[in-house]
Amino acid sequence: MADLRNCSECGRLFAYQGRDICSRCLEGEDEEYMVVRRYVRDHPGASVFEVADETGVEEEKILQFLKDGRLQSKGFAELQECQMCGRRISAGKYCENCVKRLDVQLKEAQRPNLDKKGFDKGAGMHIKE
């Protein structure tokens, strides 16, 4: 059975598919994104406040587009910081260095724990104590 939730935008009940908003609000968000994207493309270096004033899209929504990595602009760089190291970034949640570091850590965590003979320590039979 589908996971039913209330839309965080309009409150309607909908079948959850990975986003906290219903399909109707998602379409509206996509339209707002396109308006913001066109404005930023035509006005590079514009601040979030300027984009919000000129497009009518809320500042919080524009910042969410940045955090989601859907929008990238040098004009917004001063507002975004890497969640790990605090370095200023133009989009997303992490800087390039932290993404690489996380990637290495993830690969190490997925690597099997081998003993001296090359056998996986976590696999096979064990004696219950």
C-alpha positions as CSV (number, residue, x, y, z in Angstrom):
1,M,0.0,0.0,0.0
2,A,1.2,3.5,-0.8
3,D,2.5,5.7,1.9
4,L,0.0,8.5,2.2
5,R,1.0,12.0,3.4
6,N,-0.2,15.5,3.5
7,C,1.4,18.0,1.1
8,S,3.6,20.4,2.9
9,E,2.5,23.2,0.5
10,C,-1.3,22.8,0.2
11,G,-2.2,20.1,2.8
12,R,-3.8,17.7,0.3
13,L,-3.4,14.0,0.9
14,F,-1.2,12.3,-1.7
15,A,0.8,9.1,-2.3
16,Y,4.4,9.9,-1.2
17,Q,7.0,9.3,-3.9
18,G,10.2,10.8,-2.3
19,R,9.1,14.5,-2.1
20,D,7.0,16.1,0.6
21,I,4.7,17.9,-2.0
22,C,1.9,16.6,-4.2
23,S,2.1,16.4,-8.0
24,R,0.0,19.6,-8.4
25,C,2.3,21.6,-6.1
26,L,5.4,20.0,-7.8
27,E,4.2,21.3,-11.1
28,G,3.8,24.8,-9.6
29,E,7.3,24.6,-8.1
30,D,8.8,23.5,-11.5
31,E,7.2,26.6,-13.1
32,E,8.6,28.8,-10.4
33,Y,12.0,27.2,-10.9
34,M,11.9,27.9,-14.7
35,V,11.0,31.6,-14.0
36,V,13.9,31.9,-11.5
37,R,16.3,30.1,-13.9
38,R,15.5,32.4,-16.8
39,Y,15.9,35.5,-14.6
40,V,19.3,34.3,-13.2
41,R,20.5,33.4,-16.8
42,D,19.5,36.8,-18.0
43,H,20.9,38.6,-14.9
44,P,24.0,36.8,-13.8
45,G,25.2,37.9,-10.3
46,A,21.8,38.9,-9.2
47,S,21.2,38.5,-5.4
48,V,18.5,36.2,-4.0
49,F,16.6,39.3,-2.8
50,E,16.6,40.9,-6.3
51,V,15.5,37.6,-7.9
52,A,12.7,37.2,-5.4
53,D,11.5,40.8,-6.0
54,E,11.7,40.6,-9.8
55,T,10.2,37.1,-10.2
56,G,7.7,37.0,-7.3
57,V,9.2,33.7,-6.1
58,E,9.8,33.5,-2.3
59,E,13.4,33.8,-1.1
60,E,13.1,30.5,0.8
61,K,12.1,28.7,-2.4
62,I,15.1,30.1,-4.3
63,L,17.4,29.1,-1.5
64,Q,15.9,25.6,-1.6
65,F,16.6,25.4,-5.4
66,L,20.2,26.2,-4.5
67,K,20.4,23.6,-1.7
68,D,18.8,21.0,-4.0
69,G,21.5,21.7,-6.6
70,R,18.9,22.8,-9.2
71,L,20.2,26.3,-9.4
72,Q,23.8,27.6,-9.4
73,S,25.0,31.2,-9.6
74,K,28.0,33.2,-8.5
75,G,25.7,35.8,-7.1
76,F,24.3,33.4,-4.6
77,A,27.6,32.0,-3.4
78,E,27.8,34.2,-0.3
79,L,24.6,32.6,1.0
80,Q,25.6,28.9,0.7
81,E,28.1,27.1,3.0
82,C,29.3,23.5,2.9
83,Q,27.5,21.6,5.7
84,M,30.8,19.8,6.6
85,C,33.5,22.4,6.5
86,G,31.7,25.7,6.2
87,R,33.5,26.7,2.9
88,R,31.4,29.0,0.7
89,I,29.8,27.1,-2.2
90,S,27.5,28.1,-5.1
91,A,25.1,25.2,-5.0
92,G,24.3,22.0,-3.2
93,K,25.1,21.0,0.4
94,Y,28.8,20.1,0.2
95,C,32.0,21.5,-1.4
96,E,33.9,19.5,-4.0
97,N,36.6,18.5,-1.4
98,C,34.0,17.2,1.1
99,V,32.2,15.3,-1.6
100,K,35.4,13.6,-2.6
101,R,36.2,12.8,1.1
102,L,32.7,11.4,1.6
103,D,33.0,9.3,-1.5
104,V,36.3,7.8,-0.3
105,Q,34.8,7.1,3.2
106,L,31.8,5.4,1.6
107,K,33.9,3.2,-0.6
108,E,36.0,2.2,2.4
109,A,32.9,1.4,4.4
110,Q,31.6,-0.9,1.6
111,R,34.9,-2.7,1.3
112,P,34.7,-6.1,3.1
113,N,36.7,-6.6,6.3
114,L,39.4,-9.2,5.3
115,D,41.6,-11.2,7.6
116,K,45.3,-11.9,6.9
117,K,44.5,-14.8,4.5
118,G,42.1,-12.7,2.5
119,F,38.8,-14.1,3.9
120,D,35.9,-11.9,4.8
121,K,35.8,-11.7,8.6
122,G,32.0,-11.0,8.5
123,A,31.1,-14.0,6.4
124,G,31.0,-17.7,7.1
125,M,30.3,-19.8,10.2
126,H,30.7,-18.6,13.7
127,I,30.7,-20.2,17.1
128,K,27.8,-19.0,19.3
129,E,29.1,-18.1,22.8
